[in-house]
Amino acid sequence: MPDLCTYLSDTDLADLLQRARDEDLGPEGLDATTQLFVDAQETCQARVVSREPGTVAGLALLPAVVAAYDPAVGLELSAEDGAAVVPGAVVATFRGPLRSVLTLERVALNLLGHLSGIASHAAAFTREIQHTQAKVYDTRKTLPGLRALQKYAVACGGGGTHRMGLYDAVLVKDNHLAHVPLDDYTSTLKAMATRARAQVQGLKFVMVEVDTLDQLERVLPAEIDIVLLDNMAPDQLRAAVARRNAAAPKVLLEASGGVTLKTVRAIAETGVERISVGALTHSSINLDLGLDIAPGDRP
């Protein structure tokens, strides 16, 4: 499973959770309902339970959630991020002041449900193509402020992490090339790739997007790492793989554009190594997780 710290530092996570806490409790730091109805001395045992099957992600955040609200709350994790869960599975248990547990409940469940939904979606894509050499990757189509966590969730579901942002990789898209004549693609991109590797510290890869096989022919000799094949049908993808194999076998091919669970298998079977799926982060549905406090759990 991925290491959360490689996606988000402890400091950035604490800042994110502090903003979430302040958003919920307002300028006075008040949970009005809990203050009115729950005695300060009352304690509880509260279980986080999955209501449906899926892949869990976000459990690694819970210690930081507790720290942001009340370190007196005890936490026991019963599963790890990336684990498959069934309805009724207990994934975590909080013990301690009932007021604190009730106050942190929604932020904890919001994060767990959202990230587990993404992980479950990524796992479904991964299962569809596990018989091929291809792997699904996330994109930059993420919620501002939550990118690192969303990409972490994709990794928990077995997907790959694409570039984190505009800073760590080069992706030349159609709009970047709009002013470049087709006959100049090879020389222009070869020079660009050389500059990128010399000037961008920690560069992850150099990728170029193409829409046609004619463009692919010009890009393959340009000494780039990955070609992004945008909105190509399976027949075109197979032709692209054949041309790549003949001209530049070390170049990786990535299919992209409207990929769904219904279409990903056929795409993977064309021989591409990578499939980028924006829907993993922008269209995943929350996994239903709840916090259960039984009458017997309250002394």
Backbone bond lengths (Angstrom), bond angles and torsions (degrees), N, CA, C in turn:
res aa  C-N    CA-C-N  psi(-1)  N-CA   C-N-CA  omega(-1)  CA-C   N-CA-C  phi
1 M - - - 1.445 - - 1.529 110.52 -
2 P 1.328 116.64 151.43 1.464 119.50 -178.78 1.521 111.71 -68.09
3 D 1.323 114.85 155.61 1.455 121.89 176.95 1.525 107.66 -92.58
4 L 1.319 117.30 119.39 1.463 121.39 -178.14 1.518 111.46 -55.53
5 C 1.322 117.16 -35.14 1.467 120.97 -176.44 1.526 112.45 -65.28
6 T 1.332 118.15 -21.23 1.458 119.63 177.13 1.526 111.40 -78.49
7 Y 1.305 117.26 -11.95 1.457 122.07 178.40 1.526 112.33 -104.50
8 L 1.323 116.81 -34.51 1.460 120.79 -173.82 1.522 108.74 -149.92
9 S 1.320 117.07 128.49 1.458 120.26 179.67 1.524 110.42 -72.48
10 D 1.329 115.99 159.80 1.463 120.51 177.50 1.521 110.94 -58.70
11 T 1.327 116.39 -38.40 1.474 120.39 -179.86 1.516 111.41 -65.88
12 D 1.331 116.89 -45.14 1.468 119.91 -179.74 1.522 110.93 -66.43
13 L 1.330 117.18 -36.36 1.459 120.18 177.50 1.526 110.65 -65.60
14 A 1.318 117.17 -43.57 1.462 120.63 178.52 1.523 110.89 -61.73
15 D 1.331 116.91 -39.86 1.470 120.38 178.33 1.523 111.04 -64.60
16 L 1.323 116.27 -42.92 1.468 120.66 179.41 1.525 110.68 -60.93
17 L 1.320 116.48 -45.24 1.465 120.31 -178.26 1.527 111.44 -69.75
18 Q 1.316 117.02 -32.86 1.463 119.46 176.63 1.522 110.54 -65.13
19 R 1.343 116.79 -39.84 1.462 119.93 177.05 1.524 111.00 -64.85
20 A 1.331 116.28 -40.53 1.468 120.00 178.31 1.523 110.67 -63.77
21 R 1.317 116.27 -42.26 1.471 121.04 179.28 1.526 110.63 -63.33
22 D 1.332 116.34 -47.13 1.467 120.29 -178.21 1.526 111.38 -64.98
23 E 1.325 116.61 -36.24 1.466 120.75 177.83 1.519 110.82 -61.52
24 D 1.335 116.09 -38.21 1.463 121.33 -176.24 1.529 112.53 -80.30
25 L 1.326 116.14 -38.38 1.469 119.92 -173.42 1.522 113.91 -96.10
26 G 1.332 116.76 -9.51 1.457 119.35 176.63 1.519 113.53 73.16
27 P 1.328 116.04 -179.19 1.471 120.27 -174.71 1.522 114.10 -64.01
28 E 1.326 117.62 -23.18 1.462 120.46 -179.74 1.523 112.85 -93.51
29 G 1.343 117.42 -2.01 1.463 120.38 -179.19 1.521 112.17 62.92
30 L 1.330 117.28 45.42 1.467 121.42 -169.45 1.527 112.82 -116.51
31 D 1.318 115.52 127.14 1.459 122.76 164.91 1.524 105.28 -102.11
32 A 1.313 115.86 91.11 1.462 120.76 -169.81 1.524 112.45 -60.65
33 T 1.324 117.23 -43.88 1.459 120.55 -176.56 1.524 111.17 -64.31
34 T 1.317 116.40 -47.36 1.465 119.87 -178.49 1.525 111.38 -65.19
35 Q 1.301 117.12 -40.08 1.464 120.30 179.13 1.524 111.33 -62.06
36 L 1.338 116.29 -34.78 1.468 121.01 -177.43 1.530 112.90 -79.05
37 F 1.326 116.87 -33.41 1.459 119.38 -168.34 1.527 115.66 -112.35
38 V 1.326 118.14 -9.17 1.464 120.18 -175.69 1.520 109.69 -121.71
39 D 1.315 115.18 129.14 1.459 120.67 178.04 1.527 110.49 -68.96
40 A 1.301 116.30 141.94 1.464 121.45 -176.33 1.522 112.55 -62.85
41 Q 1.325 118.50 -24.04 1.462 121.85 -176.98 1.524 112.94 -90.20
42 E 1.303 118.18 -6.73 1.465 120.60 -173.86 1.526 110.89 -75.88
43 T 1.323 116.33 137.63 1.459 121.85 179.01 1.521 110.07 -118.27
44 C 1.328 115.94 171.74 1.471 119.51 -177.64 1.514 110.73 -157.98
45 Q 1.312 113.89 169.06 1.463 123.72 166.47 1.520 106.26 -123.89
46 A 1.322 116.85 120.85 1.460 121.11 -174.17 1.522 109.71 -124.87
47 R 1.327 116.10 126.21 1.466 121.10 -176.98 1.524 110.26 -103.48
48 V 1.323 115.97 135.57 1.464 121.36 171.75 1.527 106.79 -90.86
49 V 1.336 115.45 118.41 1.462 121.79 -171.00 1.523 110.00 -122.05
50 S 1.328 116.21 136.18 1.455 120.53 174.35 1.523 109.86 -78.86
51 R 1.322 116.44 133.07 1.473 121.42 177.61 1.527 112.66 -93.43
52 E 1.336 116.95 -10.09 1.461 120.80 -176.74 1.519 109.31 -150.59
53 P 1.332 116.84 164.12 1.465 118.95 179.05 1.517 111.07 -72.45
54 G 1.316 115.83 150.33 1.456 119.34 178.73 1.506 111.38 172.59
55 T 1.311 115.24 -164.25 1.463 123.26 177.52 1.516 107.86 -120.31
56 V 1.307 116.62 126.34 1.462 120.18 -173.50 1.522 110.92 -88.70
57 A 1.334 115.39 142.99 1.465 122.68 174.30 1.523 108.14 -149.83
58 G 1.314 115.59 145.28 1.458 120.71 -179.94 1.508 114.45 110.45
59 L 1.321 117.33 -7.81 1.464 120.00 178.77 1.530 110.95 -61.68
60 A 1.319 116.63 -31.22 1.463 120.39 179.69 1.522 112.47 -65.40
61 L 1.336 116.82 -16.28 1.467 120.55 178.74 1.527 112.27 -82.69
62 L 1.314 117.58 -21.11 1.461 120.26 -168.63 1.525 114.30 -61.28
63 P 1.333 120.44 -37.67 1.468 117.54 175.51 1.526 112.49 -58.47
64 A 1.323 117.02 -37.55 1.465 120.39 178.28 1.526 111.43 -71.46
65 V 1.332 117.06 -32.79 1.466 120.41 175.47 1.525 109.58 -62.83
66 V 1.314 116.51 -47.44 1.465 120.94 178.49 1.526 110.28 -58.91
67 A 1.325 116.95 -44.43 1.465 120.57 -179.23 1.522 111.64 -62.53
68 A 1.333 116.66 -33.04 1.462 120.10 -179.18 1.518 112.71 -72.87
69 Y 1.343 117.14 -23.67 1.464 120.69 -176.64 1.528 112.73 -106.57
70 D 1.325 116.42 -56.57 1.467 119.31 -176.41 1.525 109.40 -163.23
71 P 1.331 117.70 104.90 1.472 120.21 179.21 1.521 113.73 -61.85
72 A 1.341 117.63 -11.13 1.466 120.19 178.01 1.525 111.73 -73.80
73 V 1.331 117.06 -13.95 1.461 120.68 177.72 1.523 109.11 -77.20
74 G 1.327 116.60 127.88 1.453 121.29 175.84 1.517 110.74 -85.70
75 L 1.321 116.28 149.17 1.460 121.10 -177.75 1.521 109.56 -134.30
76 E 1.328 115.39 131.71 1.464 121.91 173.60 1.518 109.02 -126.80
77 L 1.317 116.76 122.37 1.458 121.56 178.08 1.518 109.90 -93.03
78 S 1.332 116.29 130.94 1.472 121.37 -179.27 1.517 112.50 -106.62
79 A 1.325 116.87 0.32 1.461 121.66 178.73 1.517 107.77 -149.96
80 E 1.322 115.96 168.96 1.457 122.02 177.06 1.516 109.17 -115.29
81 D 1.318 116.42 152.68 1.454 120.06 174.49 1.519 109.82 -56.24
82 G 1.322 115.14 136.94 1.454 121.41 -177.31 1.514 113.66 95.32
83 A 1.342 116.64 -7.04 1.466 119.67 -179.39 1.524 110.91 -78.11
84 A 1.318 115.80 144.96 1.465 120.96 172.76 1.525 108.47 -78.64
85 V 1.333 116.02 136.88 1.464 120.31 179.96 1.522 109.46 -124.63
86 V 1.325 114.72 155.38 1.458 122.48 178.16 1.522 108.28 -117.89
87 P 1.332 118.18 162.67 1.466 119.68 177.16 1.520 111.56 -55.96
88 G 1.311 116.03 132.24 1.451 121.59 -179.51 1.514 114.52 93.30
89 A 1.317 117.49 -6.83 1.456 120.71 -179.34 1.526 110.67 -69.87
90 V 1.310 116.87 130.58 1.464 122.25 174.91 1.521 107.71 -88.37
91 V 1.325 116.71 123.07 1.463 119.86 -177.70 1.524 112.31 -106.24
92 A 1.329 117.45 -19.09 1.462 120.45 178.79 1.523 108.98 -161.65
93 T 1.317 115.77 156.41 1.466 121.58 177.92 1.526 109.36 -136.37
94 F 1.336 115.09 130.28 1.462 121.54 173.83 1.528 108.53 -101.77
95 R 1.318 116.86 139.82 1.467 121.74 174.89 1.521 108.93 -134.36
96 G 1.334 115.39 133.99 1.461 118.03 177.36 1.507 112.33 144.72
97 P 1.329 118.30 -155.14 1.465 122.35 -176.57 1.531 111.94 -55.43
98 L 1.316 115.93 124.23 1.457 120.29 -178.33 1.520 111.71 -61.13
99 R 1.311 117.13 -38.79 1.464 119.85 179.09 1.532 111.01 -56.97
100 S 1.302 115.88 -46.83 1.465 119.96 -177.30 1.523 111.65 -66.41
101 V 1.336 116.71 -41.30 1.458 120.23 -179.74 1.528 110.41 -63.93
102 L 1.306 117.66 -42.98 1.462 120.87 179.11 1.529 111.55 -65.39
103 T 1.324 116.35 -34.25 1.456 120.08 -177.64 1.526 112.24 -73.53
104 L 1.324 117.70 -36.19 1.467 120.44 -179.71 1.526 112.75 -85.52
105 E 1.315 117.53 -10.29 1.466 122.17 -172.75 1.519 113.29 -51.96
106 R 1.328 118.54 -52.56 1.452 120.47 -170.53 1.524 112.52 -69.02
107 V 1.325 117.46 -42.54 1.469 118.99 178.53 1.523 109.78 -63.01
108 A 1.335 117.07 -43.51 1.467 120.34 179.70 1.526 110.90 -61.21
109 L 1.336 117.10 -46.68 1.463 120.19 -177.66 1.523 111.75 -71.13
110 N 1.328 117.62 -34.61 1.466 119.56 176.75 1.522 110.84 -59.40
111 L 1.320 116.28 -47.48 1.456 120.19 -179.49 1.528 111.33 -67.17
112 L 1.322 116.86 -46.58 1.461 120.18 179.96 1.529 111.66 -61.38
113 G 1.318 116.92 -46.43 1.454 120.08 -177.98 1.514 112.50 -64.07
114 H 1.340 115.77 -44.39 1.466 120.13 -178.99 1.525 111.21 -65.56
115 L 1.316 116.73 -49.39 1.464 119.77 -177.85 1.523 111.68 -68.68
116 S 1.317 117.50 -36.66 1.467 120.15 177.65 1.521 110.84 -68.23
117 G 1.319 117.49 -32.82 1.459 120.36 175.33 1.516 111.43 -63.34
118 I 1.332 116.15 -42.85 1.465 120.53 177.35 1.525 110.44 -64.73
119 A 1.329 116.75 -45.99 1.464 120.14 179.56 1.523 111.42 -61.05
120 S 1.328 116.61 -39.66 1.470 120.60 179.85 1.524 110.56 -65.72
121 H 1.328 116.20 -40.12 1.463 121.40 178.64 1.536 109.84 -64.46
122 A 1.332 116.06 -46.34 1.466 120.02 178.84 1.525 111.22 -61.87
123 A 1.325 116.75 -39.51 1.468 120.31 179.41 1.527 111.10 -64.49
124 A 1.334 116.51 -36.80 1.466 119.84 178.49 1.528 110.62 -64.36
125 F 1.343 117.49 -42.45 1.460 120.92 176.55 1.532 110.52 -63.38
126 T 1.330 115.64 -43.22 1.462 119.92 -178.33 1.521 111.47 -61.17
127 R 1.334 116.82 -40.26 1.467 120.04 178.93 1.520 111.48 -64.06
128 E 1.318 116.92 -35.93 1.466 120.59 -177.79 1.526 112.27 -64.52
129 I 1.332 117.29 -28.27 1.462 119.18 -173.21 1.525 112.74 -119.03
130 Q 1.322 117.42 16.26 1.463 120.02 -174.94 1.525 113.24 -65.99
131 H 1.325 117.30 -17.10 1.463 120.30 178.90 1.526 112.05 -86.54
132 T 1.321 117.87 0.57 1.462 122.37 -178.80 1.527 109.77 -114.46
133 Q 1.339 116.11 177.88 1.464 120.83 177.24 1.525 111.87 -87.27
134 A 1.322 117.44 -4.74 1.458 120.89 -173.77 1.527 112.10 -79.92
135 K 1.325 114.87 157.00 1.454 122.18 176.50 1.519 108.30 -135.89
136 V 1.339 116.72 144.05 1.456 120.22 178.14 1.523 109.87 -87.36
137 Y 1.329 115.34 146.31 1.464 122.27 -178.83 1.524 109.84 -129.73
138 D 1.330 114.52 150.06 1.457 119.70 175.09 1.529 109.85 -78.94
139 T 1.338 116.51 -178.08 1.463 122.56 178.81 1.527 108.78 -135.46
140 R 1.336 116.83 -170.30 1.464 121.69 175.79 1.524 111.85 -87.54
141 K 1.311 118.05 8.99 1.470 121.10 179.70 1.526 109.30 -82.70
142 T 1.327 114.42 71.47 1.457 122.44 -174.61 1.521 110.16 -124.19
143 L 1.340 116.13 165.98 1.459 120.53 176.87 1.522 109.75 -78.08
144 P 1.336 117.98 132.19 1.464 119.76 178.06 1.525 111.06 -53.80
145 G 1.320 115.11 131.75 1.457 120.70 -179.90 1.513 114.72 89.60
146 L 1.343 116.92 -18.45 1.468 120.26 -177.99 1.528 112.98 -114.54
147 R 1.319 117.07 7.83 1.473 119.67 -174.80 1.515 112.50 -55.32
148 A 1.330 116.83 -49.20 1.465 119.55 -175.75 1.521 111.07 -60.12
149 L 1.340 116.79 -42.80 1.461 120.10 -179.16 1.528 111.01 -69.38
150 Q 1.323 117.55 -38.52 1.457 119.83 179.21 1.528 111.33 -65.83
151 K 1.326 116.39 -40.14 1.456 119.18 178.03 1.528 111.06 -69.51
152 Y 1.311 117.05 -34.59 1.462 120.96 173.80 1.531 109.96 -60.34
153 A 1.327 116.70 -42.16 1.462 120.84 -179.71 1.524 111.43 -64.83
154 V 1.334 117.25 -39.29 1.464 120.21 176.10 1.527 110.10 -58.93
155 A 1.331 115.95 -43.86 1.465 119.89 179.06 1.526 111.37 -63.94
156 C 1.347 117.32 -35.37 1.462 120.58 177.06 1.525 111.30 -63.21
157 G 1.327 116.62 -27.89 1.458 120.78 178.12 1.511 114.04 -89.55
158 G 1.335 116.97 5.57 1.456 120.20 177.06 1.509 114.56 96.67
159 G 1.344 117.28 1.22 1.453 120.40 178.61 1.514 112.28 -84.08
160 G 1.326 116.31 171.59 1.450 121.73 -179.95 1.512 111.73 -102.49
161 T 1.316 115.02 157.02 1.464 121.29 178.00 1.523 109.32 -95.75
162 H 1.317 115.62 119.45 1.463 122.28 175.47 1.524 107.20 -76.59
163 R 1.300 119.11 -159.24 1.464 118.91 175.30 1.530 109.53 -64.58
164 M 1.323 116.93 145.60 1.458 120.89 178.63 1.517 111.23 -73.67
165 G 1.321 116.62 -32.67 1.459 120.09 -178.84 1.512 109.79 -165.11
166 L 1.305 115.08 -161.98 1.459 120.45 -179.86 1.525 112.52 -75.47
167 Y 1.323 116.91 -8.45 1.460 121.56 -169.70 1.525 115.04 -94.78
168 D 1.330 119.04 -21.53 1.460 119.23 -168.46 1.525 114.45 -110.27
169 A 1.314 118.04 0.70 1.456 121.72 177.33 1.522 108.62 -156.33
170 V 1.315 115.79 161.15 1.464 121.41 176.76 1.521 108.26 -107.96
171 L 1.330 116.51 124.75 1.458 122.50 174.68 1.521 107.95 -128.92
172 V 1.316 115.95 103.91 1.461 122.48 -179.78 1.522 107.83 -86.79
173 K 1.330 116.06 114.33 1.463 120.92 -177.38 1.522 110.40 -104.11
174 D 1.338 115.85 179.48 1.457 120.63 -174.24 1.524 112.24 -59.03
175 N 1.322 117.37 -37.71 1.462 119.53 -179.52 1.529 112.21 -68.80
176 H 1.337 117.09 -28.99 1.458 119.42 175.37 1.534 110.78 -68.21
177 L 1.326 115.71 -29.85 1.465 120.90 -175.10 1.520 113.57 -100.36
178 A 1.312 116.87 5.63 1.468 120.07 -173.88 1.533 112.15 -59.17
179 H 1.326 117.25 -30.05 1.469 120.96 -176.76 1.523 112.58 -93.16
180 V 1.346 117.56 0.56 1.467 120.98 -175.24 1.528 110.03 -101.27
181 P 1.329 119.60 121.78 1.468 121.31 176.30 1.533 110.19 -62.61
182 L 1.309 116.14 147.88 1.464 120.89 -177.29 1.530 111.88 -56.03
183 D 1.328 117.25 -38.89 1.459 120.27 -178.07 1.526 112.41 -67.63
184 D 1.342 117.19 -15.28 1.466 120.81 -179.43 1.527 112.68 -100.21
185 Y 1.323 116.94 1.68 1.466 120.00 -177.07 1.532 112.03 -54.86
186 T 1.326 116.56 -51.52 1.458 119.65 -171.76 1.522 111.44 -60.63
187 S 1.323 117.52 -51.62 1.465 120.42 -177.26 1.520 111.42 -66.32
188 T 1.325 117.22 -40.64 1.464 120.99 -178.82 1.524 110.57 -64.56
189 L 1.316 117.09 -46.87 1.463 120.74 -176.81 1.524 111.74 -72.26
190 K 1.312 117.98 -34.55 1.459 120.40 177.66 1.520 110.42 -63.28
191 A 1.318 116.65 -43.02 1.467 120.78 177.87 1.522 110.73 -65.55
192 M 1.325 116.86 -40.36 1.461 121.05 178.74 1.522 111.55 -62.71
193 A 1.330 116.88 -43.68 1.462 120.65 -179.21 1.531 110.95 -63.17
194 T 1.310 116.38 -38.81 1.466 120.05 177.52 1.520 110.47 -62.76
195 R 1.337 117.51 -45.55 1.467 120.97 178.50 1.522 111.33 -62.99
196 A 1.313 116.20 -42.06 1.466 120.37 -177.63 1.521 110.91 -60.96
197 R 1.323 117.06 -45.57 1.464 119.85 -177.69 1.531 111.80 -68.87
198 A 1.315 116.05 -24.70 1.468 119.34 179.28 1.522 112.17 -85.68
199 Q 1.329 117.48 -28.31 1.460 120.06 -168.83 1.526 114.86 -109.02
200 V 1.331 118.75 -24.88 1.469 120.77 -175.72 1.527 108.71 -97.69
201 Q 1.321 115.41 110.32 1.463 120.35 -178.06 1.531 110.01 -69.97
202 G 1.328 116.27 135.02 1.453 120.35 178.84 1.519 113.86 68.22
203 L 1.306 116.72 27.50 1.468 121.20 -177.42 1.520 111.08 -58.31
204 K 1.328 116.16 128.14 1.465 121.32 -177.36 1.527 111.49 -81.84
205 F 1.329 117.12 -44.24 1.454 121.43 177.98 1.523 109.55 -168.58
206 V 1.337 114.39 166.11 1.465 121.97 170.31 1.518 106.63 -116.19
207 M 1.315 116.12 121.51 1.464 122.32 -176.35 1.527 109.24 -126.57
208 V 1.326 115.95 146.05 1.457 121.54 177.34 1.523 108.97 -130.19
209 E 1.314 116.45 133.16 1.464 122.22 178.55 1.522 110.26 -89.31
210 V 1.341 115.66 136.71 1.463 120.99 173.92 1.526 109.43 -130.35
211 D 1.322 114.30 151.75 1.461 120.79 178.36 1.516 112.47 -108.69
212 T 1.323 116.49 -17.80 1.465 120.83 -175.35 1.518 110.64 -134.71
213 L 1.319 115.71 162.42 1.453 121.01 176.93 1.525 111.50 -70.50
214 D 1.326 117.14 -28.58 1.467 119.73 176.02 1.529 110.46 -63.99
215 Q 1.335 116.34 -41.08 1.458 119.35 176.61 1.524 110.45 -64.57
216 L 1.331 116.40 -41.18 1.460 120.47 179.30 1.522 111.02 -57.10
217 E 1.326 116.98 -42.62 1.462 120.93 -179.99 1.524 111.49 -57.04
218 R 1.345 116.89 -36.18 1.464 120.67 -179.11 1.526 112.03 -80.16
219 V 1.312 117.00 -27.28 1.461 120.56 -175.70 1.525 111.70 -82.02
220 L 1.309 118.45 -36.83 1.471 121.70 -174.64 1.531 114.00 -54.36
221 P 1.345 119.77 -37.48 1.472 118.70 179.29 1.532 113.81 -80.97
222 A 1.318 118.88 2.10 1.465 121.91 -170.70 1.526 114.19 -86.12
223 E 1.341 116.96 5.38 1.466 122.16 176.15 1.536 112.65 61.08
224 I 1.313 115.10 43.82 1.465 119.98 173.91 1.534 108.08 -101.14
225 D 1.335 116.32 172.25 1.465 120.44 -173.97 1.523 113.48 -91.30
226 I 1.336 116.23 -41.59 1.468 121.18 -173.41 1.523 108.76 -138.81
227 V 1.315 116.25 140.54 1.464 121.45 170.76 1.518 108.31 -109.80
228 L 1.316 115.76 127.55 1.456 122.31 177.50 1.524 108.56 -92.26
229 L 1.315 116.45 117.10 1.463 122.74 -178.84 1.518 108.14 -95.58
230 D 1.313 116.36 103.93 1.461 121.00 -169.56 1.519 112.04 -91.76
231 N 1.346 115.16 122.67 1.469 121.94 173.44 1.526 113.33 54.45
232 M 1.314 116.10 43.71 1.464 120.00 176.97 1.523 110.01 -99.41
233 A 1.332 116.19 140.44 1.461 121.91 176.10 1.524 109.19 -72.44
234 P 1.345 117.25 160.54 1.470 120.12 -179.08 1.524 114.39 -52.18
235 D 1.326 118.85 -39.06 1.464 120.21 179.04 1.525 111.25 -62.81
236 Q 1.334 116.25 -40.36 1.469 120.13 177.66 1.526 110.55 -67.22
237 L 1.322 116.19 -38.83 1.465 119.50 179.46 1.524 110.96 -63.60
238 R 1.326 116.54 -41.89 1.464 119.03 178.55 1.534 110.91 -62.68
239 A 1.332 115.45 -39.93 1.469 118.91 177.78 1.524 110.49 -65.11
240 A 1.335 116.43 -37.92 1.462 120.37 178.57 1.518 111.04 -64.66
241 V 1.327 116.92 -40.84 1.464 120.78 178.37 1.521 110.29 -62.73
242 A 1.319 117.20 -42.30 1.467 120.72 179.90 1.527 110.93 -62.85
243 R 1.324 116.72 -42.56 1.467 119.84 -179.26 1.532 110.36 -68.37
244 R 1.319 116.18 -39.47 1.465 119.44 177.49 1.521 110.69 -62.29
245 N 1.330 116.47 -46.25 1.463 121.07 -178.88 1.525 111.52 -58.34
246 A 1.317 115.82 -34.86 1.460 119.81 -177.85 1.528 112.54 -80.70
247 A 1.327 116.79 -36.21 1.467 119.80 -170.82 1.523 114.62 -102.05
248 A 1.347 117.69 -34.61 1.473 120.31 -174.49 1.521 109.42 -154.62
249 P 1.334 118.21 72.48 1.470 121.29 -171.76 1.519 114.77 -63.01
250 K 1.330 119.08 -17.75 1.459 120.78 179.54 1.526 113.14 -82.55
251 V 1.310 117.20 -14.03 1.466 121.29 179.67 1.531 109.43 -76.17
252 L 1.321 116.92 131.43 1.461 121.22 177.30 1.525 109.96 -85.94
253 L 1.326 115.80 150.10 1.462 121.57 178.19 1.518 109.98 -115.96
254 E 1.314 114.84 134.27 1.462 121.40 -179.58 1.524 109.70 -124.65
255 A 1.317 116.98 123.54 1.457 122.40 176.81 1.518 109.22 -90.54
256 S 1.330 115.93 143.42 1.458 119.87 -178.08 1.517 109.53 -153.35
257 G 1.346 115.30 158.01 1.453 120.17 174.14 1.514 113.81 112.49
258 G 1.336 116.46 96.60 1.460 121.25 174.44 1.503 115.35 65.06
259 V 1.317 117.71 29.11 1.464 121.21 -178.60 1.528 109.98 -72.01
260 T 1.326 116.48 133.52 1.463 121.97 179.05 1.525 109.59 -127.61
261 L 1.326 115.34 172.78 1.465 119.40 176.34 1.527 111.71 -62.98
262 K 1.324 117.13 -26.24 1.458 120.45 179.87 1.526 112.27 -77.86
263 T 1.337 116.83 -25.35 1.463 119.51 -174.94 1.525 113.87 -107.19
264 V 1.329 118.40 -13.70 1.464 119.89 -170.25 1.531 112.55 -67.27
265 R 1.317 118.27 -33.46 1.472 119.99 -179.52 1.521 110.80 -62.73
266 A 1.330 116.69 -47.90 1.464 119.91 -179.40 1.521 111.10 -63.16
267 I 1.314 116.53 -35.96 1.466 120.26 178.14 1.525 110.31 -66.19
268 A 1.324 116.42 -46.32 1.466 120.20 -178.75 1.517 111.47 -62.95
269 E 1.317 117.13 -34.23 1.464 120.90 -176.87 1.524 113.16 -74.03
270 T 1.339 117.81 -5.60 1.470 120.13 176.56 1.524 112.02 -76.07
271 G 1.337 117.44 -18.22 1.458 120.31 179.76 1.516 115.15 108.75
272 V 1.329 118.33 1.33 1.467 119.99 175.72 1.529 109.11 -68.93
273 E 1.333 115.70 153.43 1.463 119.84 -178.52 1.521 113.06 -91.07
274 R 1.306 116.66 -24.42 1.460 121.14 -172.20 1.528 109.89 -134.69
275 I 1.337 115.44 145.44 1.465 121.26 175.16 1.526 106.95 -136.63
276 S 1.323 117.47 116.59 1.460 119.98 179.82 1.527 109.62 -94.58
277 V 1.334 115.21 136.30 1.459 121.85 -172.11 1.532 109.09 -133.36
278 G 1.316 116.58 100.61 1.459 120.53 179.07 1.517 112.72 -62.70
279 A 1.332 116.42 -29.50 1.464 120.82 -177.49 1.522 112.80 -62.52
280 L 1.324 117.87 -21.26 1.466 119.43 179.97 1.519 111.25 -56.40
281 T 1.323 116.80 -37.68 1.460 120.04 -177.52 1.524 113.73 -105.27
282 H 1.342 117.95 -29.06 1.465 116.82 -176.32 1.530 114.13 -96.90
283 S 1.327 118.52 -8.82 1.464 118.98 -175.77 1.523 114.40 -135.01
284 S 1.313 118.00 15.34 1.462 119.40 178.70 1.527 110.57 -77.99
285 I 1.320 115.59 145.25 1.464 122.19 179.36 1.523 109.29 -96.57
286 N 1.328 116.22 137.90 1.466 120.66 178.99 1.521 112.50 -51.51
287 L 1.311 116.29 140.38 1.456 120.61 167.79 1.529 106.82 -80.17
288 D 1.321 116.30 133.12 1.462 121.18 -175.61 1.528 110.37 -77.53
289 L 1.326 115.43 107.53 1.460 122.78 176.26 1.520 108.12 -123.63
290 G 1.315 116.67 140.52 1.456 120.27 -178.42 1.512 111.27 -129.04
291 L 1.338 115.62 163.01 1.461 122.08 176.18 1.518 107.84 -109.24
292 D 1.312 116.85 117.30 1.442 122.08 -175.58 1.531 110.85 -108.97
293 I 1.331 115.17 123.62 1.455 121.50 172.88 1.525 106.83 -121.48
294 A 1.338 116.32 107.03 1.455 120.97 -179.72 1.531 109.50 -79.72
295 P 1.368 116.53 155.12 1.471 119.12 179.05 1.519 113.03 -52.45
296 G 1.313 117.50 -37.28 1.451 120.82 -178.46 1.516 113.31 -73.18
297 D 1.345 116.36 -10.27 1.462 119.89 -179.76 1.514 111.74 -85.85
298 R 1.342 117.24 -6.23 1.452 121.03 -179.77 1.520 109.05 -111.35
299 P 1.343 117.76 110.09 1.462 120.14 -177.97 1.522 112.06 -64.29
